């Protein structure tokens, strides 16, 4: 049997992305870290230069906050102050699928868009989150989403949905 190899190091791959590129565990985690890092940098959501700034990492029963904590630690080392007290700056563990679900609910008049939160994981899918949890040996639970039938064939729809949601949020805040 011909096992697929990582495109970067030629080790056996454990992940194939939506463009059919394959990655070993280490390069998959590196890819996700770069995506999260870029998202945080472009959106300027976390300011480590302000020594007084504290952030609150919202915990959840699904344990996805442990993955958020892992990536924040990798990206910021010990420069990011995370407190147990709910502060103005809240970090949540919402994924791209969660964002799409929230937008769908908003359009169907079922729910309001949540208040401004920092969402480092909103550039990764639930499937990627499951694989990360498996690699890091973290037990998580992910609830099925209504939009999954729409996005199953074309994951790029999720990324487009995120851009639409960000655009809508900016317009709503300007009013």
N, C-alpha and C positions, 0 to 999 in steps of 0.2 A: 504494500500500500504506500502511496506517495504522500507523505505528510507535508503540509504547507509550512514554509519557512518565513521567519520574520524578515521584512524588507530591509531592516537596518543591520542585523547581526547574524542572520541565517540560523538562529536557534529555532526550535520548533515553535510555531505560532500558537497562540491561545485566543486571539481575537482577530476578526475580520471586520473592517469598518464598512460603511455604506458605499465606499468607492472601490471595494474589493481588495484593499491593501491589508496585509496581514502583519501582526505584531506579536512579539513575545510579551510576557507579563511585564518585564521592566520597561520596555519601550512603549507599551500601552499606557502604563502609569505616567511615564514621561510625557507622552502625547496629551493626556488629560490635564496634567499639571500645567503644561504650556498653554493650553486652551483657557484654563481658569485664570492663569496669570495674565494673559493678554486681555481677557474680559475685565478683570479688576483694574488693570492699567488704563485701558481705553475709557472706561466709565468713571475712573477716578473715585471709586467708592470707598476705599480704605486709605486713610492718611496716617502713616506711621511716623511722619516727621513731627506731628503734634504729640508730644510726650504725655500730655494730659488726657488725650482721647482714649476712652475705654469703649469696648464693644461687648455686646451681650450675644452669645451664641444660643439661640433658641433650641432647646432639646425637644426631641419628639419620641414617641413610643415605637416608631419604626426604626430607630437607631441610625438614621441617615446623617444625623448631626455628627456622629463619630467620623464619618468620611469627610465631612466639611472640616472638622477639626484637624484631621490628618493633612489635608491639602493646605490649610492655613498655616500649619506648623512648618510644612515643607517650604512654602513660599516666603513666609515672614520670619522664620526661626523663632526667636524669643522677643522680637521687636513689637509684636502685636499684643496689646493688653486686652485679655478677655476676662470679664467679670461675671460673677454669679447674679448680680443685680440687673434687672431689666432697665437698660438705659435708653437714651435717645437713639443710638445707633444699634439696630438689631440685625444680626446675621441669621438668616434662615437657610434651610437645606433644600429648597425647592429646586427640582430639576426642570429640564426643558419640557418634559411631559406634564409636570405640575403647572407650568406657566401656560401651556396650551389648554389644559383643562380649565384653568381659571378664566382664560379669555373666552373659551366656549361658553362657560356659565354666564359670563358677563353679557355676551351677545344674546343669550337666551333669557336675559333678565332674571336669572336665578340668584345671582350673587354680585356684590360689588367687588371691584378690584381691590386687593388688600393694600394697606398702607405701605408707604415706602420702606423697603427692607433691602439689605445687602444680600444678594443671592449668588454666591460664588459658583454653585452647581447648576445654574440655569443655562449653561452651555453644554451640558451633557444629558444624554437620554437615560431613561430608566434602565434600559438594557445595559448601557455602559456602567451605570451605578451598580447593578447586580454583579457584573464581572469584577469591578473594583472591590466590592465587598467580599467576593470569593477569593480574590488574590490576597487581600489584607486579612482574611479570616475574621470578618465582622458579620455577625448575624443581623440581617435587615429584613423588613417586610415592606413590600410595595403593593399598594392597592391598584387594581385594574382601573384604567381611565376610559371614559366614554369615547374619546377621540381616537382610540387605538386603531379602529377599523379604517379611519381616514388616512392615518399616517403609516400603516403597516407596509404598504407597497412603496412609499416614497418618504423616507425619513427627512428629506430636505424640507418638507412641509413644516416640520417642527421648527426649524431654524427661521423660516419665513414668518411663522406665527409669532415667534419671539420678537422679531423686528417690528411686526405690526403692533404687538402689545406695547412695546417701548414707545412707539410713535403715539399711540392713543394715550398712554400715561402722560407723556410730555404735554400733549394738547389739553388734557384734563387739568393738569397742574397750572397751566397758564391762565385759566379762567378765574 
